[in-house]
Amino acid sequence: MMRTRFDRQLETLNTMLIEMGAQTERAIALSIQALKEQNVKLARQAIACEREVDQTEKEIETLCLRLLLQQQPVAGDLRLISAALKMITDMERIGDQAADIAEISIHLSQEPYIKKLEHIPQMAQATVKMVTESIDAFVHRDLALAREVVDYDDVVDGLFDAVKNDLIALIGADSANGIQAIDLIMVAKYLERIGDHAVNIAQWVAFSITGTHDGGEEAD
């Protein structure tokens, strides 16, 4: 009976993690759309999403602590719950970074762009894919998918280098481009960090399945 109740609570945990993942994905998508369209209203929606992410983090944390205290989980379940607690910390940081991008998009909403935004939206798509798949890997206990997420970070890193090189060239061509270029490099840097957090999530998924943690890059 206790095990049945525990399994139901684990299902609830999975559902809440999927919801939190969807909130972070929405925050990223809105912040980048706001940047592309120079739309302050969308940027404010992205910032509101970040507050939803924070609230969901607290709810998941409460559920995990209840599971740990009430159910006395065995080793495999303990790894699962511990991994979930680590994952929500990374998702909360992803929400923060999406809100940071939204703040920059508000700041840039009144000036023409020095360059068509090309690689930044591609980076955003890639990071959303990583976040979605890392959470899917947790829910379905899919080790191969978790490892694919880790490998896919190379795509995000390559796009970051492309953004940086383009903008540095524009600063070299005209120093007046400098201030906006730095803001856009910061947007790309936040997206790169989001990719690092998705890698962290995937590595905690692997830990929940195998009992070993691969390490990897620490995201801010």
C-alpha positions in Angstrom: 0.0 0.0 0.0 2.8 2.4 1.0 4.6 1.6 -2.3 1.5 2.3 -4.4 1.2 5.7 -2.7 4.9 6.4 -3.2 4.6 5.5 -6.9 1.6 7.9 -7.3 3.7 10.7 -5.7 6.5 9.9 -8.1 4.1 10.3 -10.9 3.1 13.7 -9.5 6.8 14.6 -9.3 7.2 13.7 -13.0 4.1 15.8 -13.9 5.4 18.8 -12.0 8.9 18.5 -13.5 7.3 18.5 -17.0 5.3 21.6 -16.1 8.4 23.4 -14.8 10.3 22.4 -17.9 7.5 23.8 -20.0 7.6 27.1 -18.0 11.3 27.5 -18.6 10.9 26.7 -22.3 8.1 29.3 -22.6 10.3 31.9 -20.7 13.2 31.3 -23.2 10.9 31.4 -26.3 9.1 34.6 -25.1 12.4 36.4 -24.2 13.9 35.6 -27.7 10.7 36.5 -29.5 10.6 39.8 -27.5 14.2 40.4 -28.6 13.5 39.7 -32.3 10.3 41.8 -32.4 11.6 44.4 -30.0 8.3 43.8 -28.1 8.3 45.0 -24.5 5.0 43.3 -23.7 6.4 39.9 -24.6 9.6 40.6 -22.5 7.4 41.3 -19.5 5.6 38.0 -20.1 8.9 36.2 -20.1 9.8 37.9 -16.7 6.4 36.8 -15.3 7.2 33.2 -16.5 10.3 33.3 -14.4 8.2 34.0 -11.3 6.0 30.9 -12.1 9.2 28.8 -12.4 10.3 30.0 -8.9 6.9 29.0 -7.5 6.9 25.5 -9.1 10.5 25.0 -7.8 9.2 25.5 -4.3 6.3 23.1 -4.8 8.6 20.4 -6.2 11.1 20.9 -3.4 8.3 20.5 -0.8 7.1 17.2 -2.5 10.6 15.8 -2.7 11.3 16.5 1.0 7.9 14.9 1.9 8.9 11.8 -0.1 12.3 11.7 1.7 10.8 12.1 5.2 7.7 10.1 4.9 8.6 7.2 2.6 12.1 6.2 3.6 13.0 5.5 0.0 15.4 2.7 -1.1 18.6 3.5 -2.9 17.2 3.8 -6.5 14.3 6.0 -5.3 16.6 8.1 -3.2 18.8 8.8 -6.3 15.7 9.7 -8.3 14.5 12.2 -5.7 18.0 13.6 -5.1 18.4 14.1 -8.9 15.0 15.9 -9.1 16.1 18.3 -6.3 19.3 19.1 -8.3 17.4 19.4 -11.6 15.0 22.0 -10.3 17.9 24.2 -9.1 19.2 24.2 -12.7 15.7 24.9 -14.1 15.3 27.8 -11.7 18.6 29.3 -13.0 17.4 28.8 -16.6 14.3 30.8 -15.7 16.5 33.5 -14.3 18.6 33.7 -17.4 15.6 33.9 -19.7 14.4 36.8 -17.5 17.9 38.4 -17.9 17.5 38.1 -21.7 14.0 39.7 -21.5 15.5 42.6 -19.5 18.1 43.2 -22.2 15.4 43.0 -24.9 13.5 45.8 -23.1 16.7 47.8 -23.0 17.2 47.3 -26.8 13.6 47.8 -27.8 14.0 51.4 -29.0 17.0 51.1 -31.3 17.6 49.5 -34.7 19.8 46.4 -34.6 23.4 46.6 -35.9 22.9 43.1 -37.4 20.1 40.8 -38.3 19.5 38.4 -35.4 20.4 35.0 -36.9 22.4 32.8 -34.7 20.8 34.0 -31.4 17.3 32.5 -32.3 19.1 29.3 -33.5 20.8 29.1 -30.1 17.5 29.6 -28.3 15.9 26.7 -30.4 18.9 24.5 -29.5 18.7 25.2 -25.8 14.9 24.7 -25.7 15.5 21.3 -27.4 18.1 20.4 -24.7 15.9 21.4 -21.8 12.9 19.5 -23.2 14.9 16.3 -23.9 16.7 16.3 -20.6 13.4 16.3 -18.8 11.9 13.7 -21.1 15.0 11.6 -20.4 14.2 11.8 -16.6 10.5 11.0 -17.0 11.2 8.0 -19.3 14.4 6.9 -17.6 16.2 7.2 -21.0 19.9 7.2 -20.5 20.7 7.4 -24.2 18.6 10.6 -24.6 20.3 12.1 -21.5 23.7 11.5 -23.2 22.5 13.0 -26.5 21.6 16.2 -24.6 25.2 16.4 -23.2 26.6 15.9 -26.7 24.3 18.5 -28.2 25.8 21.2 -26.1 28.6 21.4 -28.8 25.9 22.8 -31.1 25.1 25.6 -28.7 28.8 26.3 -28.1 29.4 26.5 -31.8 26.6 29.0 -32.3 27.9 31.1 -29.4 31.3 31.4 -31.1 29.6 32.4 -34.3 27.6 35.2 -32.5 30.7 36.4 -30.7 32.9 36.5 -33.8 30.2 38.3 -35.9 29.7 41.0 -33.2 33.5 41.5 -32.5 33.9 42.1 -36.3 31.1 44.7 -36.1 32.8 46.5 -33.2 36.1 46.4 -35.3 34.3 48.0 -38.2 32.7 50.8 -36.2 33.2 51.4 -32.5 29.8 53.0 -32.3 28.4 49.4 -32.5 30.1 48.5 -29.3 27.4 49.0 -26.7 24.7 47.1 -28.5 27.2 44.4 -29.5 28.1 43.8 -25.9 24.4 43.5 -25.0 23.8 40.9 -27.7 26.9 39.0 -26.7 25.5 38.9 -23.2 22.2 37.4 -24.6 24.2 34.7 -26.3 26.2 34.1 -23.1 23.0 33.6 -21.2 21.8 31.1 -23.8 25.1 29.3 -23.6 24.7 29.1 -19.8 21.1 27.7 -20.3 22.7 25.0 -22.4 25.2 24.2 -19.6 22.2 23.9 -17.1 20.5 21.5 -19.5 23.7 19.4 -19.5 23.7 19.5 -15.7 20.1 18.2 -15.8 20.9 15.4 -18.2 23.9 14.4 -16.0 21.6 14.2 -13.0 19.2 12.1 -15.0 22.1 9.7 -15.8 23.0 9.7 -12.1 19.4 8.8 -11.2 19.6 5.8 -13.6 23.2 4.6 -13.1 24.2 5.9 -9.7 27.3 7.7 -11.2 27.6 11.3 -12.0 29.7 12.3 -15.0 30.6 15.8 -13.7 31.0 18.2 -16.6 30.7 22.0 -16.8 29.3 23.9 -13.9 26.8 26.6 -15.0 26.4 29.8 -13.1 
